[in-house]
Amino acid sequence: MAETHTLPDQLPLFPLGGAILLPGEFLPLNVFEPRYLNMLDDVRRGSGFIGIIQTRQGSSPDKPDLRRIGGAGRLVHFEETQDGRYLITLKGVSRFVMAEELDTPTPYRVARADYTAFPQDQTPRSAIEGDRTRLVQMLQAWFQIEQVTADWESVASVPLVTLVDQLAMSAPFAAAEKQQLLEAEDPSKRLIAMEAILAEHLTGGADGPMQ
């Protein structure tokens, strides 16, 4: 049976560059900025959901421009450290379109979230077809270029659909590439997009890591 949740219309936003959250996956975060500590206090008393959304490069660091599509996550772990930080884990539930940013008195940003474009996100992920061996070989070649290590035994043991989504979140793709993977219609399309991105990186690998 699918795990479904009533998602809030008003979603507190945690803007992050280079981080995405996909449905069914987990994102650990170390929260220390006062405005986001305040946000977590409100979230724990409220809906329990946070929107992870990427910032646009080149915009103001104080109030950066935001991408249009993000991922809503449910707070599933909360821990306060002795120095006042919050260690949390979010579980991705659904992607959302930021319909509009709301004018609120909170120190953090809040959006009206529209989930209707992603009705499949709260259903169980189905197995996908693809050439796992080809994907792993491309990853190994790219990771070697980037000098990144990986647990290849674990890579071999997880279902392909899970592997694709976990790689989209954790592999050292550029922020724009991560956004492309986030916005892919489904994991099958995400795999196609990932292989295209990897092929582009490997084509440039002869001259060193691509930026």
N, C-alpha and C positions, 0 to 999 in steps of 0.2 A: 504493500500500500504506500502511495506517495506521501511524503511529509509536506503538508501544505501550511502556509501561514497567511494571516491577514496582514498585508503590508501597509505601512502608514502612508497617507497622502503627503504629509509633511515629513521630510527626511533630513535629519542633521547630516551635514557633509564633512567628510575628512578628506581634504584635498591632498593628494600625494602625486609627485612626479615619479614615473617608472614603476607604479604599483597598480595592479588590477585585482579584482575579486570575481571569480566565476562561480556559478551555482554549484553547490555541493562540495566546494573546496574550502580550505581553512587558511586564514591569514592572521599570523601572530603580529602584534604591534606593541611597541614600547612607547607609551604616551607620557610626555613630560611638559609640553607647553600648557600654560595655565588655561587658555581658552578651550583646549581639548580635554583637559582634566574636568573642567566645568561641564563640557558636553557629555562626558561619560557619566558624571553624576546625574545629569538630567535623563540620559538614555536609560540608566538603570532604574530610575523612577518611572520612566515612561514606556515607550513602545519596545525598547530593547534592540532597535535597529539603527544602523549607521550606513550612510552612503559613501563608498570609496570611489573617488572620482579623480582623474588625472588633471594636473595643471597643464597649461599650454606654455611651452618654452618661450622665453623672451618677455613674459608679462611681469607685472609688478609683484615682487615677493610679498608685499604686505597684503594685497588682495589680488592674487593671480587670476587670469582668465581660466575658465574651466572647460574641459571637454563636455560634449553634449550628452554622452552616454557613460554611465558608471555602473557599479555593482552594489546592490543592497546586501548587507550582511547582518546576521543575528548574533548578538553578544552571547557567546557560549562559555567563555572563561574570563574571570576577572581576578586580579591579584594586585594588592597595593604593596609597594616596596617600602623599606624603612626610610628611604630618602624622598618619598612622596610621589614616585612615579607609579603609573598603572601599567601592568602587563596584561594584555587582553588577547583574546582570540575571537575572530569573527568567522562564522560559517556563511558562505555565500548562499543566497536564497534566490535572487532574481536580478537580472540587469534592469536598468531603468533609463528613461530619457528625462533629462532635466527640463521640465516644461517651462519653469520660470524660477528665478531665485526670489525668495520672499524677504520682505523688509521686516526683520524681527529685532527685538532688543537684546538678543543673545550675543555674546562675544564671538560665537562661531556662526558659520553660514548654514542656512536652511533652504531647501528647495522643495517645490511641489514636484513630486515624482510621478511619472507616468510609466506603468509597467505593461501596458496593453500590447506593446510591440514584441513582447517576449513571453507568450503564453506557455511555451514549452519548458521554461526554466524551472518550474516547480513540479515537473514530472521526472521520474527516474531516467537517468541517462541510458540510452540504448547502446548496444555494442556497435562499433563502426568497422567498416572494412578498410584495409589499407596495408601497405607493405611495411610492417614493423622493422624488418631487417634494413630496408632502405633508410627509414627515418633514423634508426639508431646509428647507422654508418655515417649519415650526414651530421648527426649530432656529435659523434666522436671526432670527426674531422674538424668541425667548427670549434668544439671545446679545446681541441689541441691548439688551434690557432690562438684562441683567447686565453689559453693557459688556465682553463677551468677544469676542476676535477668533478667526478660524479660516481655514484654507486651504481655501476652498470648491472650488477646482479638484481638490484631493486628495480631498475628500469625494465629488465627482462621479465619481471614477475607480475607487474600490474597490468590490468586490462588496457588495451590501446586507447580507449576513450578517456580513461583516467590519466594515462600518461600524457596525452596531448594537452589536457586542461592544466595539469600540474606543471608541465613545461612552459606553457603560455604564461603562467604566473611567476615561475621561479627562474627560468633560464635567462641569461643576460641579454635579452633583446632590448633594443632601444625603446624609449617611451612611445614613439609613434608606431612602432611595430607591435608593442603590447596592446595598444589601442586597436589596431587592426585585428588582432587576434580576439580581443574582447568582443568586438562588434561583428565577428563572423556569425552567420545565422545559427549554426549548430556545430558540434564537434567535428562532423565530417568535413564541413567547409573550413573549419579551423585547421584541420590537418593539411588540407590543400594549401591554405594560406601560409602555414608554418613551413612546409616544404619549399614553397616559392621564396620565402624570406631566407631560409637556410641556403638555398641554391645561389641566391644573390650574394650572401656573405662569402660563400666558398669561391665564387667567381672572383671576388676581390681579395681572396686569401693569399694569392701569390705575392701581393704587394703589402701584406700585413693585415692586421685586424681592421675591419671596417668600423667606422664611427657612426 
